[in-house]
Amino acid sequence: MATVIAFDLDDTLYLERDFVRSGFIAADCWVRDRFAIAGFFDAAWTVFETGRRGDIFDCALSMLNIQVGREIVGRLVDIYRDHTPSIQLTPDAEETLARLCARRRTALLTDGYKNTQARKVQALGLVGRLEHVVYTDELGRAKWKPHPEGFLAIQSEFGLPAREFVYVADNPQKDFIAPRQLGWKTVRVRRPEGQYARLCAEPRLAPDYTVTSLSELDLAAL
């Protein structure tokens, strides 16, 4: 039986699309104040829902006929990353964490810009609730998953062998490579609303278990 359950954050403990929505609302407020033009949120969300990534702000501004340079787009990116998010744990995550706190030790390992991820952790009420949090950005961008450094940091913190750890995450392309190599157990949460729900895991990257909700976690099997 594993001693430590470590979680990913985005689309594992909350829905990442809720953060996106919250960030677009913050950006919309700034666009209204700066240009006296409404509709940025609707435009950005429409682009997001098509599955496009990387230039959503450029597309939304173009849809509103707002001609700007890279400085304005950069400002919107900063607002998006640095805003105080309006997000909450999914009900199954809330229930699962409540179950785990009395039975297992817990940790969090998350990629992404540290300040942004820390604001999410704060907004979700996870500060002090999970024993240990690793922001891989603090280790350096090159140490984001699938690099094993973050997982090794958790092992070192708890001082236990790899077989005592489980990693619960959502992205089959990067989340399970390092923990599998280290000897951790792995669980994929394949939420229907998740960003990576449609991705199928290659056999060499596949987790040990797959669930659609954290409520399906069989703690006795971990």
C-alpha positions as CSV (number, residue, x, y, z in Angstrom):
1,M,0.0,0.0,0.0
2,A,1.4,3.4,-1.0
3,T,2.2,5.9,1.7
4,V,2.2,9.2,-0.4
5,I,-0.4,10.2,-2.9
6,A,1.0,13.1,-5.1
7,F,-1.3,15.0,-7.4
8,D,-1.0,17.1,-10.5
9,L,-3.0,20.3,-10.4
10,D,-4.6,21.4,-13.7
11,D,-7.5,19.1,-14.8
12,T,-6.7,16.8,-11.9
13,L,-7.9,18.7,-8.9
14,Y,-9.9,21.4,-10.7
15,L,-11.0,22.1,-14.3
16,E,-8.4,24.1,-16.2
17,R,-11.0,25.6,-18.4
18,D,-12.3,27.3,-15.3
19,F,-9.0,29.1,-14.9
20,V,-9.0,30.0,-18.6
21,R,-12.5,31.5,-18.2
22,S,-11.4,33.4,-15.2
23,G,-8.3,34.7,-17.0
24,F,-10.3,35.8,-20.0
25,I,-12.7,37.7,-17.8
26,A,-9.8,39.6,-16.2
27,A,-8.4,40.4,-19.7
28,D,-11.8,41.5,-20.9
29,C,-12.0,44.0,-18.1
30,W,-8.7,45.5,-19.1
31,V,-9.6,45.7,-22.8
32,R,-12.9,47.5,-21.9
33,D,-11.0,50.0,-19.8
34,R,-8.2,50.5,-22.3
35,F,-10.1,50.6,-25.6
36,A,-13.8,51.1,-24.5
37,I,-14.6,48.0,-26.5
38,A,-16.7,45.1,-25.2
39,G,-16.7,41.5,-26.4
40,F,-13.1,40.3,-25.7
41,F,-14.2,37.5,-23.5
42,D,-16.7,36.1,-26.0
43,A,-14.2,36.3,-28.8
44,A,-11.4,34.7,-26.8
45,W,-13.7,31.9,-25.5
46,T,-14.9,31.2,-29.0
47,V,-11.4,30.7,-30.2
48,F,-10.5,28.6,-27.1
49,E,-13.5,26.3,-27.8
50,T,-12.2,25.6,-31.3
51,G,-9.1,24.0,-29.7
52,R,-6.8,26.7,-30.9
53,R,-3.9,27.5,-28.6
54,G,-0.9,29.9,-28.6
55,D,-2.4,32.9,-30.2
56,I,-5.9,33.2,-28.7
57,F,-5.4,36.9,-27.7
58,D,-4.2,37.9,-31.1
59,C,-7.2,36.2,-32.7
60,A,-9.6,37.8,-30.2
61,L,-8.2,41.3,-30.7
62,S,-8.4,40.8,-34.5
63,M,-12.0,39.7,-34.3
64,L,-12.8,43.0,-32.5
65,N,-10.8,45.0,-35.0
66,I,-8.3,46.1,-32.4
67,Q,-5.0,46.7,-34.1
68,V,-2.2,46.5,-31.6
69,G,1.4,45.5,-31.3
70,R,3.2,42.8,-29.2
71,E,3.3,45.1,-26.2
72,I,-0.5,44.9,-25.8
73,V,-0.6,41.2,-26.3
74,G,2.1,40.8,-23.8
75,R,0.2,42.9,-21.3
76,L,-2.9,40.6,-21.7
77,V,-0.7,37.6,-21.2
78,D,0.6,39.1,-17.9
79,I,-3.0,39.9,-16.8
80,Y,-4.0,36.3,-17.6
81,R,-1.1,34.7,-15.7
82,D,-1.1,37.1,-12.8
83,H,-4.8,37.5,-12.0
84,T,-6.4,36.1,-8.9
85,P,-8.4,33.1,-10.3
86,S,-12.0,32.3,-9.6
87,I,-11.7,28.5,-9.4
88,Q,-12.6,25.7,-7.1
89,L,-11.9,22.1,-6.5
90,T,-14.1,19.6,-8.4
91,P,-16.5,17.9,-6.0
92,D,-14.7,14.6,-6.4
93,A,-11.4,16.2,-5.7
94,E,-12.8,17.8,-2.5
95,E,-14.2,14.5,-1.4
96,T,-11.0,12.5,-2.2
97,L,-8.7,14.9,-0.4
98,A,-11.0,14.8,2.7
99,R,-10.7,11.0,2.6
100,L,-6.9,11.0,2.1
101,C,-6.0,13.5,4.8
102,A,-6.7,11.0,7.6
103,R,-5.2,8.0,5.8
104,R,-2.3,8.9,3.6
105,R,0.4,11.6,3.2
106,T,-0.2,14.0,0.3
107,A,1.8,16.1,-2.1
108,L,1.4,18.2,-5.2
109,L,3.7,18.4,-8.3
110,T,2.8,20.9,-11.0
111,D,4.3,22.5,-14.1
112,G,3.6,26.0,-15.3
113,Y,4.8,29.4,-14.2
114,K,5.3,29.4,-10.5
115,N,3.4,32.6,-9.7
116,T,0.4,31.5,-11.7
117,Q,0.4,28.0,-10.2
118,A,0.8,29.4,-6.7
119,R,-2.2,31.6,-7.1
120,K,-4.2,28.6,-8.2
121,V,-3.1,26.6,-5.1
122,Q,-4.1,29.6,-2.9
123,A,-7.5,30.0,-4.6
124,L,-8.2,26.3,-4.2
125,G,-7.5,26.3,-0.5
126,L,-4.6,23.9,-0.8
127,V,-2.1,25.8,1.2
128,G,-1.4,23.9,4.3
129,R,-3.8,21.1,3.2
130,L,-1.2,19.2,1.3
131,E,2.0,18.3,3.0
132,H,4.4,19.2,0.3
133,V,4.1,21.2,-2.9
134,V,6.7,21.1,-5.8
135,Y,6.5,23.8,-8.4
136,T,8.8,22.5,-11.1
137,D,9.3,26.0,-12.4
138,E,11.4,26.7,-9.3
139,L,13.7,24.0,-10.5
140,G,14.1,25.6,-13.9
141,R,12.0,25.3,-17.1
142,A,14.1,22.4,-18.2
143,K,13.0,20.5,-15.2
144,W,9.3,20.6,-16.0
145,K,7.7,17.2,-16.7
146,P,8.7,14.7,-18.0
147,H,11.9,15.5,-16.2
148,P,12.2,13.4,-13.0
149,E,13.7,16.1,-10.8
150,G,10.4,17.2,-9.3
151,F,9.5,13.6,-8.4
152,L,12.9,13.0,-6.9
153,A,12.4,16.1,-4.8
154,I,9.1,14.7,-3.4
155,Q,10.8,11.3,-2.7
156,S,13.6,13.2,-0.9
157,E,11.2,15.2,1.2
158,F,9.3,12.2,2.5
159,G,12.4,9.9,2.7
160,L,10.6,6.8,1.3
161,P,11.4,4.4,-1.5
162,A,9.7,4.8,-4.9
163,R,7.2,2.0,-4.3
164,E,5.6,4.1,-1.6
165,F,4.4,6.8,-4.0
166,V,1.5,7.3,-6.4
167,Y,1.2,10.1,-8.9
168,V,-2.3,11.1,-10.0
169,A,-2.4,13.3,-13.2
170,D,-4.1,13.8,-16.5
171,N,-1.7,14.3,-19.4
172,P,-0.6,10.9,-20.9
173,Q,2.1,12.6,-23.0
174,K,4.3,13.8,-20.2
175,D,2.9,13.1,-16.7
176,F,3.6,9.4,-16.2
177,I,7.0,9.0,-17.9
178,A,9.2,9.9,-15.0
179,P,7.2,8.3,-12.2
180,R,7.0,5.1,-14.1
181,Q,10.7,5.1,-14.7
182,L,11.3,5.7,-11.0
183,G,9.0,2.9,-9.9
184,W,6.0,4.9,-8.7
185,K,2.4,3.8,-9.3
186,T,0.5,6.1,-11.6
187,V,-3.2,7.0,-12.1
188,R,-4.7,9.0,-14.9
189,V,-7.8,11.1,-14.3
190,R,-9.5,11.3,-17.7
191,R,-12.1,13.9,-17.1
192,P,-14.5,14.4,-20.1
193,E,-13.9,18.1,-19.8
194,G,-10.2,17.9,-19.5
195,Q,-7.8,19.4,-22.1
196,Y,-6.2,16.0,-22.8
197,A,-9.2,13.7,-22.4
198,R,-9.1,12.7,-26.1
199,L,-5.5,11.7,-26.0
200,C,-4.8,8.0,-25.9
201,A,-1.7,6.9,-24.0
202,E,1.0,5.0,-25.8
203,P,1.7,1.7,-24.1
204,R,5.1,2.8,-22.9
205,L,3.6,6.0,-21.4
206,A,0.4,4.4,-20.1
207,P,-0.5,4.8,-16.4
208,D,-1.2,1.8,-14.1
209,Y,-4.9,2.9,-13.7
210,T,-7.3,5.2,-15.4
211,V,-10.4,6.8,-13.9
212,T,-12.8,9.4,-15.0
213,S,-13.3,10.8,-11.5
214,L,-11.2,10.8,-8.4
215,S,-14.2,9.3,-6.6
216,E,-13.2,6.1,-8.5
217,L,-9.8,5.9,-6.9
218,D,-9.6,2.6,-5.0
219,L,-7.2,3.5,-2.2
220,A,-6.9,-0.1,-1.1
221,A,-5.4,-0.9,-4.5
222,L,-2.8,1.9,-4.4
